[in-house]
């Protein structure tokens, strides 16, 4: 059915309309190609994830390619940049005929088509090719803005999102941030997803020197504990520590201190905090290390907390290690016979705490029991090997005391200690 409003002949359209985007915008009022001034910061902020099965009364008789859709509007190939469509899919039936109405929903419906294309591997690559000049950037930005969350958490769509924010100006970045933060904290939710976390990490890198980064840090710090307990989310926190300066990260550092003792007693939280203490910079670093050091006697006995104590010892900070070794005095023998504690004691032996541990073992009447224990025998083996290299007098005293009970050590786990004694002679 022919219509003066909806001409079906491409040549007729070519004679009626210019191929430029500006002419299209003037002719079709409802085809909004937003620039920074035409889209308000709170435009179309629905606050819910768009329905992936969206259909707003708009349909296409064939999928077709992005180029075919643009050509339909202009009657000729639009020159959006040199070699822009060299590799675009051209496997389109000659009978391709978009079915649509240029009503108030048209722009939204066209955005649906672009988003569907962006969520395919080839379609995402084709759209990324368009991001070569400001006109194309603004055009694609206007098409995907309402579905930016859906885009950033998609396996293929995330690449277009990452490319888009690289080319976006400050106002567009501000619009994206408001979309991600109002009324829901989509930065947090996206950080928990495999592909969403990649998009958020890219956003952090792009905003590194921008004042807008404070909005991202605020969103992450509000959900710090949950992110650190998540196997994916904690990597977003790490990205902040790796990329941003200590002043920008201060809200995260404060939250780390606030939730430290809860996190280190959580299986994933302990792993995350170990990574956090190795990355944190600035004045908060010593404050956090002191907090862990002061609680080392308690944490060393915890099934997960002990890993953070080991991590701090490996940092080889003399002041912090000295505090840990002093706090553990009187507990070395007991810790040596537990699975978690024995690892901490071995770390003490491998660092500057060697003399404290061996002296406590020598003073104890439980040395033989420790040597025969399933975990303690590893502590005694390490004590013998390290003292041989670094504290020969302590090594001699330890050997003499153990040799008095060689017969008793010939059975069970004690045989491992006897084997080390013989190898070091």
C-alpha positions as CSV (number, residue, x, y, z in Angstrom):
1,X,0.0,0.0,0.0
2,X,1.5,3.3,-1.1
3,X,1.5,6.4,1.0
4,X,3.0,9.8,0.7
5,X,4.1,9.5,4.3
6,X,5.5,6.0,3.9
7,X,7.0,5.8,0.4
8,X,8.1,2.2,-0.5
9,X,10.2,3.2,-3.4
10,X,13.8,3.9,-2.3
11,X,14.4,6.2,-5.4
12,X,11.4,8.2,-4.4
13,X,12.8,8.6,-0.9
14,X,16.2,9.6,-2.3
15,X,14.6,12.4,-4.2
16,X,12.6,13.6,-1.2
17,X,15.2,13.5,1.6
18,X,18.9,14.2,1.9
19,X,21.2,11.4,3.1
20,X,22.5,13.4,6.0
21,X,21.5,12.7,9.5
22,X,20.5,16.3,10.0
23,X,18.1,16.2,7.2
24,X,16.6,13.0,8.6
25,X,16.1,14.6,11.9
26,X,14.4,17.6,10.4
27,X,12.1,15.6,8.2
28,X,11.2,12.9,10.7
29,X,10.5,14.7,14.0
30,X,10.1,11.5,15.9
31,X,13.5,10.1,14.8
32,X,15.4,11.8,17.6
33,X,19.2,11.8,17.1
34,X,20.0,13.3,20.5
35,X,23.1,15.3,21.1
36,X,24.2,16.4,24.6
37,X,21.7,19.3,24.7
38,X,18.6,17.5,23.5
39,X,18.5,14.6,26.1
40,X,18.0,15.6,29.7
41,X,19.9,13.8,32.4
42,X,16.9,12.0,33.7
43,X,15.5,11.1,30.3
44,X,13.7,7.7,30.1
45,X,15.2,6.5,33.4
46,X,12.8,3.7,34.0
47,X,14.7,2.1,36.9
48,X,14.0,-1.5,35.7
49,X,15.9,-3.8,33.4
50,X,14.3,-3.6,30.0
51,X,12.3,-6.7,28.9
52,X,14.5,-8.7,26.5
53,X,11.3,-9.9,24.7
54,X,10.3,-6.3,24.0
55,X,7.8,-5.7,21.2
56,X,6.2,-2.3,21.0
57,X,4.0,-2.9,18.0
58,X,7.0,-2.6,15.7
59,X,8.3,-5.5,13.6
60,X,10.5,-6.2,10.7
61,X,9.8,-8.8,8.1
62,X,13.5,-9.8,8.0
63,X,16.4,-9.3,10.3
64,X,18.6,-7.7,7.7
65,X,21.7,-5.7,8.3
66,X,22.2,-2.4,9.9
67,X,23.2,-0.9,6.6
68,X,19.9,-2.0,5.0
69,X,18.0,-0.3,7.7
70,X,19.8,3.0,7.2
71,X,19.6,2.7,3.5
72,X,15.8,2.4,3.8
73,X,15.5,5.8,5.3
74,X,17.7,7.6,2.8
75,X,17.3,5.7,-0.4
76,X,21.1,5.4,-0.7
77,X,24.1,4.3,1.3
78,X,24.8,6.7,4.1
79,X,28.5,7.8,4.2
80,X,29.1,7.5,7.9
81,X,32.9,7.3,7.6
82,X,35.5,5.8,5.3
83,X,35.2,2.0,4.9
84,X,32.6,2.1,7.6
85,X,30.6,-0.8,6.2
86,X,33.3,-2.8,4.5
87,X,32.6,-5.9,6.6
88,X,29.0,-5.4,7.5
89,X,26.7,-8.4,6.9
90,X,25.3,-8.2,3.4
91,X,23.4,-11.4,3.3
92,X,20.0,-9.7,3.1
93,X,17.1,-10.9,0.9
94,X,16.3,-8.5,-1.9
95,X,12.8,-8.5,-0.6
96,X,13.7,-7.0,2.8
97,X,11.0,-4.6,3.7
98,X,10.9,-3.0,7.2
99,X,7.3,-2.7,8.5
100,X,7.0,0.3,10.8
101,X,5.0,3.4,11.6
102,X,6.7,6.8,12.0
103,X,4.7,7.5,15.1
104,X,5.8,8.7,18.6
105,X,7.1,5.2,19.3
106,X,9.3,5.0,16.3
107,X,12.6,6.1,17.9
108,X,12.1,3.7,20.8
109,X,11.4,0.9,18.4
110,X,14.5,1.6,16.3
111,X,16.5,1.5,19.5
112,X,15.1,-2.0,20.1
113,X,16.5,-3.1,16.8
114,X,19.9,-1.6,17.4
115,X,20.1,-3.2,20.9
116,X,19.2,-6.6,19.4
117,X,21.9,-6.2,16.9
118,X,24.4,-5.1,19.5
119,X,23.8,-8.3,21.4
120,X,25.2,-10.4,18.6
121,X,28.9,-10.8,18.0
122,X,28.9,-9.5,14.4
123,X,26.3,-6.8,15.1
124,X,28.4,-5.5,18.0
125,X,31.5,-5.3,15.8
126,X,29.5,-3.5,13.1
127,X,28.2,-0.9,15.5
128,X,31.6,-0.4,17.0
129,X,32.9,0.5,13.5
130,X,30.5,3.4,13.4
131,X,32.1,5.0,16.4
132,X,34.6,7.0,14.4
133,X,33.3,10.5,14.6
134,X,31.2,12.7,16.8
135,X,28.1,12.5,14.6
136,X,28.0,8.7,14.7
137,X,28.8,8.7,18.4
138,X,25.8,10.9,19.2
139,X,23.6,8.8,16.9
140,X,24.4,5.5,18.5
141,X,24.4,7.1,21.9
142,X,20.8,8.2,21.4
143,X,19.8,4.7,20.1
144,X,21.2,2.7,23.0
145,X,20.9,5.1,25.9
146,X,17.5,3.8,27.2
147,X,18.9,0.3,27.2
148,X,22.4,1.0,28.5
149,X,22.1,-1.4,31.4
150,X,21.0,-4.3,29.2
151,X,23.9,-3.5,26.8
152,X,26.6,-3.5,29.5
153,X,25.7,-6.8,31.0
154,X,25.5,-8.7,27.6
155,X,28.3,-10.9,26.4
156,X,28.6,-9.1,23.0
157,X,26.8,-5.8,23.9
158,X,29.4,-4.9,26.6
159,X,32.0,-4.3,23.8
160,X,29.8,-1.7,22.3
161,X,29.3,-0.2,25.7
162,X,33.0,0.0,26.4
163,X,33.7,1.5,23.0
164,X,30.9,4.0,23.5
165,X,32.1,5.3,26.9
166,X,35.6,5.7,25.5
167,X,34.3,8.1,22.8
168,X,31.7,9.8,25.0
169,X,32.1,13.3,26.3
170,X,31.7,14.4,29.9
171,X,28.0,15.2,29.5
172,X,27.2,11.9,28.0
173,X,29.2,10.1,30.7
174,X,27.2,12.0,33.3
175,X,24.0,10.9,31.6
176,X,25.1,7.3,31.7
177,X,26.0,7.5,35.3
178,X,22.6,8.9,36.2
179,X,21.0,6.1,34.3
180,X,23.1,3.6,36.3
181,X,22.4,5.2,39.6
182,X,18.9,6.6,39.6
183,X,16.6,5.2,41.0
184,X,18.6,1.9,41.4
185,X,22.2,1.2,42.0
186,X,22.8,-0.7,38.7
187,X,26.6,-0.2,39.1
188,X,26.4,-2.6,42.1
189,X,24.1,-5.1,40.3
190,X,26.2,-5.1,37.1
191,X,29.3,-5.7,39.2
192,X,28.0,-9.0,40.4
193,X,27.7,-10.3,36.8
194,X,30.4,-11.7,34.7
195,X,30.1,-9.3,31.7
196,X,28.7,-6.5,33.8
197,X,31.7,-6.4,36.0
198,X,33.9,-6.0,32.9
199,X,31.9,-3.0,31.8
200,X,32.1,-1.4,35.3
201,X,35.9,-1.9,35.3
202,X,36.1,-0.2,32.0
203,X,34.0,2.6,33.2
204,X,36.3,3.1,36.2
205,X,39.3,3.3,33.8
206,X,37.6,5.8,31.6
207,X,36.6,8.0,34.5
208,X,40.0,7.8,36.2
209,X,40.7,11.6,35.8
210,X,37.1,12.7,35.9
211,X,35.3,14.1,38.9
212,X,32.4,11.8,38.0
213,X,34.5,8.9,39.4
214,X,33.3,9.9,42.9
215,X,29.8,8.8,42.0
216,X,31.1,5.4,41.0
217,X,33.1,5.1,44.2
218,X,30.1,6.1,46.3
219,X,27.9,3.5,44.6
220,X,30.6,0.8,45.3
221,X,31.3,1.8,48.9
222,X,27.6,1.7,49.7
223,X,27.7,-2.0,48.8
224,X,31.3,-2.7,49.8
225,X,30.7,-5.7,52.1
226,X,28.5,-7.5,49.6
227,X,30.9,-6.9,46.8
228,X,33.8,-8.2,48.7
229,X,31.9,-11.3,49.6
230,X,31.1,-12.0,45.9
231,X,33.4,-14.1,43.7
232,X,32.9,-11.6,40.8
233,X,32.1,-8.3,42.5
234,X,35.4,-8.1,44.5
235,X,37.3,-7.7,41.2
236,X,35.6,-4.3,40.7
237,X,36.9,-3.1,44.0
238,X,40.4,-4.3,43.0
239,X,40.1,-2.4,39.8
240,X,39.6,0.8,41.8
241,X,42.6,0.1,44.0
242,X,44.8,-0.7,40.9
243,X,43.7,2.3,38.8
244,X,42.7,5.2,41.2
245,X,44.7,7.1,43.7
246,X,44.3,6.6,47.5
247,X,42.4,9.8,48.0
248,X,39.7,8.8,45.5
249,X,39.5,5.4,47.0
250,X,39.2,6.7,50.6
251,X,35.5,5.8,50.9
252,X,36.4,2.2,50.0
253,X,39.3,2.1,52.4
254,X,37.1,3.4,55.2
255,X,34.6,0.6,54.5
256,X,37.4,-2.0,54.5
257,X,38.3,-1.0,58.0
258,X,34.7,-0.9,59.1
259,X,33.9,-4.4,57.8
260,X,37.4,-6.0,58.1
261,X,36.7,-8.4,60.9
262,X,33.4,-9.6,59.4
263,X,34.9,-10.1,56.0
264,X,38.0,-12.0,57.0
265,X,35.7,-14.6,58.7
266,X,33.8,-15.2,55.5
267,X,35.3,-17.6,52.9
268,X,35.2,-15.3,49.9
269,X,35.6,-12.2,52.1
270,X,38.9,-13.5,53.5
271,X,40.3,-14.0,50.0
272,X,39.1,-10.6,48.9
273,X,40.6,-8.9,52.0
274,X,43.9,-10.6,51.4
275,X,43.9,-9.0,47.9
276,X,42.8,-5.7,49.4
277,X,45.6,-5.4,51.9
278,X,48.2,-6.0,49.2
279,X,46.7,-3.3,47.0
280,X,45.7,-0.5,49.4
281,X,47.8,2.6,49.3
282,X,48.0,5.8,51.3
283,X,47.7,6.5,55.0
284,X,44.7,4.1,55.5
285,X,47.1,1.2,54.6
286,X,48.9,1.2,58.0
287,X,45.6,1.7,59.8
288,X,44.1,-1.4,58.2
289,X,47.3,-3.5,58.8
290,X,47.3,-2.4,62.4
291,X,43.7,-3.5,62.8
292,X,44.6,-7.0,61.5
293,X,47.8,-7.2,63.5
294,X,46.0,-6.3,66.8
295,X,43.6,-9.1,66.2
296,X,46.1,-11.7,64.9
297,X,45.8,-14.0,67.8
298,X,42.1,-14.4,67.2
299,X,42.3,-14.5,63.4
300,X,45.1,-17.0,63.4
301,X,42.8,-19.6,64.9
302,X,39.9,-18.8,62.5
303,X,39.4,-21.1,59.5
304,X,39.4,-18.2,57.0
305,X,40.9,-15.3,59.0
306,X,44.3,-17.0,59.2
307,X,44.8,-16.4,55.5
308,X,44.7,-12.6,56.0
309,X,47.3,-12.9,58.9
310,X,49.5,-14.9,56.6
311,X,49.1,-12.2,53.9
312,X,50.2,-9.4,56.3
313,X,53.2,-11.4,57.4
314,X,54.3,-11.8,53.7
315,X,54.3,-8.1,53.3
316,X,57.4,-8.0,55.4
317,X,56.4,-4.8,57.2
318,X,58.7,-4.9,60.3
319,X,56.4,-2.9,62.6
320,X,53.3,-5.0,61.7
321,X,55.1,-8.3,61.9
322,X,56.6,-7.5,65.3
323,X,53.1,-6.8,66.6
324,X,51.8,-10.0,65.2
325,X,54.7,-12.1,66.7
326,X,54.2,-10.5,70.1
327,X,50.4,-11.1,70.0
328,X,51.0,-14.8,69.1
329,X,53.4,-15.4,71.9
330,X,52.0,-18.1,74.2
331,X,49.9,-19.5,71.3
332,X,52.6,-20.9,69.0
333,X,52.4,-24.5,70.4
334,X,48.7,-24.6,70.4
335,X,48.5,-23.1,66.9
336,X,51.0,-25.6,65.6
337,X,48.6,-28.5,66.1
338,X,45.7,-27.0,64.2
339,X,45.3,-27.0,60.5
340,X,44.8,-23.2,60.1
341,X,47.2,-22.1,62.9
342,X,50.1,-24.3,61.7
343,X,50.2,-22.3,58.4
344,X,50.5,-19.0,60.4
345,X,53.3,-20.4,62.6
346,X,55.2,-21.6,59.5
347,X,54.9,-18.1,58.1
348,X,56.4,-16.8,61.3
349,X,59.3,-19.2,61.0
350,X,59.9,-18.1,57.4
351,X,60.2,-14.5,58.5
352,X,61.6,-12.5,61.4
353,X,59.6,-14.5,63.9
354,X,61.8,-17.5,63.8
355,X,63.5,-17.0,67.2
356,X,60.2,-16.3,69.0
357,X,58.6,-19.6,67.7
358,X,61.6,-21.8,68.3
359,X,62.2,-20.4,71.8
360,X,58.6,-21.2,72.7
361,X,58.9,-24.7,71.3
362,X,62.1,-25.3,73.3
363,X,60.4,-24.1,76.6
364,X,57.4,-26.2,76.1
365,X,57.1,-29.8,77.3
366,X,54.9,-30.5,74.3
367,X,57.6,-30.4,71.7
368,X,57.4,-34.1,71.0
369,X,53.7,-34.0,70.8
370,X,53.9,-31.2,68.3
371,X,56.5,-33.2,66.2
372,X,54.1,-36.2,66.2
373,X,51.0,-34.2,65.3
374,X,49.6,-34.4,61.7
375,X,50.0,-30.6,61.4
376,X,52.6,-29.9,64.0
377,X,55.2,-32.1,62.3
378,X,55.3,-29.6,59.4
379,X,56.0,-26.8,61.8
380,X,58.9,-28.7,63.4
381,X,60.3,-29.6,60.0
382,X,60.2,-25.9,58.9
383,X,61.8,-24.9,62.3
384,X,64.7,-27.3,61.7
385,X,65.4,-26.2,58.1
386,X,65.1,-22.5,58.7
387,X,67.2,-22.5,61.9
388,X,69.9,-24.5,60.1
389,X,70.2,-21.6,57.6
390,X,69.7,-18.6,59.9
391,X,70.1,-19.4,63.6
392,X,72.6,-22.2,64.1
393,X,72.6,-22.0,67.9
394,X,68.8,-22.4,68.1
395,X,69.1,-25.2,65.5
396,X,71.5,-27.0,67.8
397,X,69.3,-26.7,70.8
398,X,66.3,-28.0,68.8
399,X,68.2,-31.0,67.5
400,X,69.4,-32.0,70.9
401,X,65.9,-31.9,72.4
402,X,64.4,-33.9,69.6
403,X,67.1,-36.5,69.6
404,X,66.3,-37.3,73.2
405,X,63.0,-38.7,71.9
406,X,64.1,-40.4,68.6
407,X,62.6,-43.7,69.6
408,X,59.2,-42.1,70.3
409,X,59.4,-40.2,67.0
410,X,59.9,-43.4,64.9
411,X,56.2,-43.9,64.5
412,X,53.4,-41.9,62.8
413,X,54.0,-38.4,61.6
414,X,57.1,-38.2,63.8
415,X,59.0,-40.1,61.1
416,X,58.9,-37.1,58.9
417,X,60.8,-35.1,61.6
418,X,63.3,-37.9,62.0
419,X,63.9,-37.9,58.2
420,X,64.6,-34.2,58.3
421,X,67.0,-34.5,61.2
422,X,69.0,-37.1,59.3
423,X,69.1,-35.1,56.1
424,X,70.5,-32.0,58.0
425,X,73.3,-33.9,59.7
